[in-house]
Amino acid sequence: MSGAGVYLYPWDAAGDPGCAERMAGLGVDRVLLAAAYHTVRALTPAHPSRKVVTADHSAIYYQPDRARWSGREVQPVVATWAPGSFHEGAQALRSAGLKVYAWTVLTHNQRLGTVHPEISVVNAFADRYPWALCAANPRVREYAATLAAEVSALPEVDGLELESCGWYGFEHLHAHDKTGSSALPPQARELLSLCFCGACEAEYVEAGIAPKWLREQVRAALEPVFAGSGHAFDDTTIAALESELAPVHAVREAAADRFRSEVISAVREARPGLSILLHTHPDPRRVGANPGADTAALLAKSVGPVLQCWGSIDEGAATVSAVAKQAPADVPVVASLLAVANMGGRVDSLAEDAVRLHDAGATELRFYHAGLASGSDLRAIRSATTAWNEEK
């Protein structure tokens, strides 16, 4: 058995005496347990005493070290609906022989973006995104690095898996989302993710980019989209935008690299030798839960990429293959599959997809999400881990 794991929320394991053995029975050797997570409403189909959990704001699920946070204005909030559940769940899972990796969300934080609006992303129209903390903001970098270091130092943790470690922009299914974002062209979603907060505008100025000019360019490019014009983002428009925005993307990529470097350095200092994995994508311009990064740079820092393969398996296998060809033998390349049928997971082909990703070069596998999974979903995960372990 090697490197197969499932995601869980801490409330899935806490208070359920059968959860740990149920996870071990799936044929996995590790659980990705959420230590810090965003707002969510989640089913808990297998839990003996609860079926729906409403986490009404971003929170942490462990007891923080108050001395570590003393004097810091931006601080995490403990989940009142499940305080200490990470500790309880992790201990139960480890007692069943499973490794526990702390699944930690960084820049996706509705609570902190609401309490501290000045550290959230601002678009070209001056609309703030309270769910998205700005990766260029020094206070956000300090918060993220402190959080990651604290989580990595928890005694129950065997590894760290970081989500939204970089830019988080417009791409977000907000509560009762009414944006119709999936219908917007990719270029529009990217432009709506560009940030114009004070920290970002200072970065633009330093790079010789006038924020007022940039804001006007973005607004002008988006107006045809909002007007419903069929000529929005034709080939000519896209080519012109790519040329004009190249320096902007360079600024944003540098800010994201600095953000990741500070987070990784803080973890290395707090827990030398701890396995660090990063939800990412090879395209450095990607934003969201899996923000893009220079894969070669991550691998050089011994940080394992977690690649989401939820769409076409052909596309997922191609992405894994391209990354695996660059990876040193001692750095994992992780592929993630959606394993919940009601969320669109391809559970009927889960075993075949797992083998396909192995053949493409994945050295570890993740299934999202064992806590949300029905009984039939769990059986599909078990079949997929069997196929994966036979390949290993």
Secondary structure, DSSP 4 states (H G I P E B T S, - for coil): --SEEEEE-HHHHTT-TTHHHHHHTTT-SEEEEEEEE-SEEEE-TT-SS-SEEEE-S-EESS---HHHHTT-SS---B-TTSTTHHHHHHHHHHHTT-EEEEEEE-SB-HHHHHHSGGGEEE-TTS-EEEEEE-TT-HHHHHHHHHHHHHHHT-TT-SEEEEES-S---S----TT--S-GGGS-HHHHHHTT---SHHHHHHHHHTT--HHHHHHHHHHHHHHHHHT-TTTT-HHHHHHHHHHHHHHHHHHHHHHHHHHHHHHHHHHHHSTT-EEEEEEBSSTT--SSS-B--HHHHHHTTEEEEEE--S-HHHHHHHHHHHHTT--TTS--EEEEE--GGGT--GGGHHHHHHHHHHHT-SEEEEETTTT--HHHHHHHHHHHHHHHHH-
